[in-house]
Amino acid sequence: MRLQWVELDRFRNLQRQKVLLHPRFNLLLGPNGQGKTNFLEAVGYLGTLRSFRAAGRNEMIRSGDSMCRVSGEVVSGNLVKNLAFTLNRKGRVQFMDNQKIPSPESYLQAFKIVHFIPEDVNLVSGSPSWRRKVVDRSVFEVVPEYVTEYRRYLAALRHRNALLRGRRASEDEMTGWNRTLADAGSVLVRRRVELLLAVNPGMMELGQKLGLGTGLHLNYTSSFCSDPGVLGKTGSGDIRDLLLASLARESEREKRAGHTLVGPHRDGIQFHIGEPGASVDLARYGSQGQKRSAVLAFKMSLAGELARVRGEWPLVILDDVASELDDERRMALGDMVRRTEAQFFISTTGQEYMFLPAGEGMIWKVNDGLLEPFS
């Protein structure tokens, strides 16, 4: 999968321009505040319809204007698609081959992106809900039907919580919703665990290359099963039975609390390092450099899993990835870029870019929102 070109119109401080892109790596070079991250955000939004900066829609429209537009041409196998989005004060519209696409889900299958930004280091120590959200979005990238499965679980959870708050549900009614919740929840848990089992080997390998030692992996902590290792060895039916049993055990406590206390919405996912049975949580024991490398290993392993499932690599965005890495880790990152068949978009403020393989990409100088070839 390659982005051939991107055309920008009134997106943040970026000047109106059409940028012809290199198929291997495009490195953005320049001081802070010139538009490097804005360009990466525009490319990222083109693929995900979401800002990786958690920005509001109005923030992405150039000051003084009422709308912005970004478009690009994506090559996937033998298919060429023109993608675009517009933002205005009322909302967003997405287009594919100049046709308005009402469903974001169908649009999102045309262009896959994995990104790493400086704020991602906080994923290790941040809230459990953030890690669940990142993993759930990652599952959707690999399994498109997951968005429907996830919505089914949320609908069941909302209904069951309403019954618990009302305190008027009959035993038969609660039993029925227990089954509905367990049916939907078991699918989510199985999808999540399958993703972790798929990305963990790659994380372990990349973790070693990035100087983290052995055993880097994502650890799944179940809210309803004391032995989460069982979850990776059973099907949805067995997970459903475990969740049903836990809902029955917690029924009185849930009635007092007025909401559901067990299920995938309460499960935990942690970054661990070390051998099975002796691993430690990086949130508690890892340095900032270790956490940064751990998230980078996760994102690159996820990109590899997408390549395995889809038969082609997603586009990879690395914003300011090398500035806080030492020389050894930068060289490891350069080797990772060289061995990976993805198209990369990388930003940096200085000579850290020297880790990249010579002659295999394009360096762009970014000044006042304009990208120009660097010579």
N, C-alpha and C positions, 0 to 999 in steps of 0.2 A: 504494500500500500504506500503510495507516494502522493504528496501534495505538490502539484506542478507549479502553481502560482497562487498568489493571494492578492486580492485587490481591496484596498482600504478606503473608506469614505467617512470622514468625520468620527472616527473611533478614537476617543480620548484625545491625546495630543498628537496623534499620528497624522502626518500629511497625506493628502490624497495621492495614492501611488499604487502601481501594480508591480509586485516583486516576483521575478522569476527565480524559482528555488532550486537548490542543488539536491539531487536525489539521495545523497548520503548524509552529510551534516551541514547545517547552516548555523554558523556561530555569530552571535551579535556582540559586538565589541564597542564599549563606550562608557563614559562616566555615568553615575547614577542620575536619574531624572531626565534622561534624553529620550526614553520611549522603548527601551529593550523589553522590559516586562510587559508593557502595553501591547507590543507586537505579539509576544508569546500568548498573552491573554486573548487577543483577537483570534489567533490560530486555534487556541484551546476551545474557545467558545464556538467556533465554527464546527468543531467535532463533537462537543458535548452539550451545547446549548446551556452552558453553566460557566460562570466565572470562577476560576480557581482562587480568586482573591475574595470571594464571598461579597462581591460588590453589588450594589443596587443597580438597577437598569439605567437610571438617570446618570449615574457616575460614569458610565461607559460612553455616553453621548458627549461629543465635544462641547465645551462650555459655550453657550450662546446659540447652539443649534437645537433643533427639535427632534432630530433623528440621526441614526448612523446606519451604515451598511457595510458588511464584510462578505466577500465571495471568494471562492477558490475552486480549482479543478483537481479532483481526486482520481488517481488511477489505481484500480484494484483488479489485478489479473488482466483480463482483456476488456474490462469495463472502464469507461470514463464518465464521471459524473460531475456536474457543476452544482456546487452547494452554495447557499447564501442564507444570510439572516439579516433582518432589519429590526432595529429597536427604536421605539418612540415612547412618548410619555404614557401611552395607553397600554403598551404590551410589546410582544415579539411575534414576528412572522418568520417562518423558515421555508426555504424553497429548495427544490431539487430539479435540476434541468429546467429552470424557469417556471416550474409549476409549484403553486403553494401546497405545502404538506401540512395538513391539519394535525396529524398524529406525530408527536415528538418521537415516540418509540420507533416508528418506521424510518424516520430520518436518522436516528442515532445508529442504526445498523449499517449505514453507508460509510462511516468514517470512524475509525477507532484511534483513540489517543490515550496515552499514559503519561502523566506529568509528575514531576518532582519540583517542589518549590521550597524556599527556606523555611516557611512555616510548618512544613510537614514533619520537621524534627519533633514538634510537639505532639505528633500522633502517638508516640511511644508513651508519654506521661500524661496525655490529655484524658478527657472523659471517656468512659467505656462506650457511651452512646456514639461518640465520634468514630471510634474504631469499628463499632458495629456498622455504622453508616458507610464507612469506606469499604468494608468487606462486602456489604450488601450491594453497593454500586459495582464492585468488582465482579461479583457473581453475575449481575445483570449483563455486564460486558461479555461474559463467557456464555451465559445461558439466557437468551432474550426473554423467554417465557417467565423468568423469575419475577419480573415486574408485576405480572398478573398474580402469581403465587403470593408475593409479598402483600399486595393489596387485599387479597382474600384473608390473610392472617390479620391484618390491621382492622378489617371490618369485623371479624369475629371478636377480636380483642376489645374494640370499642363497645360492641353490644354486650359482651360479658361484663365489662367494667360498669356499664350503665345498670345492669341487673344487680351487681354487687352494691353499687351506691344506693339504689332504690330499696334494697333489703326486702323486696316483696316477691322475689322469684320463688316458684315452687321447686321442690327437689327434682322433679322430672324435667323442668325447664332448664335448671342448672346442669343436669346430667347431659342433656342434649347439646348445650353450648360447650360443655367440657369436651365432648367428642368433636364438635366442629372446630374448636380451638386446637385440639391435639392433632386432628387430621391436617390442618393447615400449617401448624407449627412444626410438625415433624418434617415436612417438605423443606421448610426454611433451614432447619438445623442440618439436614442431610446435604443440602446444597452448599451451605457454609463449610461444613467439615470436608466435603469433597474438594472445594477450592483450596482449603488449607493443605490438604494432603498433596494437592497438585503443585502448589507453589513452594512448599517447605524444602524439597530437595534443591531447588534452584537457589533459595535463600541461603541454605547451608553452604553451597559451593561459592556463591558470590560473597558471603560473609567472610569466608576464609581469604578470598582474594583481596578483600578490603581491610584485612588485618584484624578481624574480630575473633579469630580463633574458630573452634569447631562448634557445631550444634545450633547455629542461629535458626530460629523457627517461630512461627505463630502458634500460640498455645490456646486451645479452646476450653473454657471453663463453663460447665453446664450449671444452670440454676436448678435443674430437676434430676440430675444424675450424678451420683457421688464419684463415679468412675468415668470421666469423659472419654477415656480411651476406647470404651465400649462403643461410642457413637460412630467411630470410624469403621467398625466391624459389623454393623447391623444396618438393615434397611429401614425405610420410613415406617413400616409397620411396627417394628420393635421400638423405634424411637417414640412413636405415638403411644404405645402401651406404657413406656416409662413416664411420659409426660402426663398421661391420664392418671396414673397412680400417684404422681406428685400432686396433681390438682386435687385429688381426693384427700390426700394427707393434709393439704394446706387449706382446706375449705373453711374451717372455723376462723383461722387467722385472716384469710382473705375477706371474710364477711366483716370482721372488725376493722380491717384496713380500708375496705371499700374499693379495692382494685386487685388485679391479678398479680400475684407475687412470683410466679414461675412461668418460664417459657422463653422463647428465643429473644424477646424484648428485654430480658433480664440476664442473658448469658454474657460471659466475658471473653474477650480476646486480648491476649497479651504478647508482647515481643519477649521471647526467652532466648537465652544462650546457654549452651552446655549440653551434656549428654542426657538422654532420657532418665528421669528419676533423680537427676542431680542438677537440673538447669536452674537458672536464676532469672528473675524478672528485670529486664533492662530499665524499666521505669524506676526501680528502686536502686539498682546498683550500677547502671551504665552512665558513662560520661556523655557530654553533649556530642562529642565526636563519634562515639559508638552508636548513639541513637540516630545520628544523621546517616551514618553508614548503613545501619539496620533498615531504615525506611527506604533508602536508595536500593538496597538489595531486594526488599519486598517489591518495590515498583518495577524493577527490571525483571524479576522473576515472574511477576504478573504479565508483563509484556511478552515474555517467552511462552507463557501458558496460552495467551491469546493467539500467538503465532502458531502454536501446536493445534489449537482447536479450529482456527479459521484458515490455516494454511498460508498465512502471510502476517508479517509483523505490523503492529500498529505504529503510528507516529509517536516518537518519544520526545517530550519537552523537559529540559533540565534547566531550571532558572537558577543562576548563581550557584551552581552545584559544586564548583571546585574551590571557591574562595576560602573555605574553612577546612579543606582537606590538606594533609601534609603531602610532601612530594611523592612518597611511596603510594599513598592512596590515589593521588592524581594519575600516576602511571598505571595503576590497576584500572582506574576508570577509563583511561585512554585505550587500554587493551580490551576492555568491555565494549567500547564503542566500535573498535576495529573488528571484533569478532561477531558483532550483532548485525543482522541484516536489516535493521530498521533505518528509517530516516529520522535524524536527530535535529532538534532545535535547541541550541545551547546559548546561554547568555553569560557574559563575564565582564568585569570592569578593567582587567589588566592582563598581565602576561601568563595568567593561569591557563590560558588556552593552548599553551605550548605542549600540553599533554596529548593533544589530538593528532591523529595520524596525518602526516604531511601529504598534501596533494589529493586528498580524498573528499574535500568539501569546499565550502565557500565561506569566507569571512566577510561580514557586513559591518561597516562602521555606522553607528546610529548617532545622529546629531539632530537635536530639535525635531524629533519625530520623523526624520527622513532616513531611509536605509540606502547606503551606497556601497558598492564593492570596495573592499579595503585592499590597498596594494602596498 
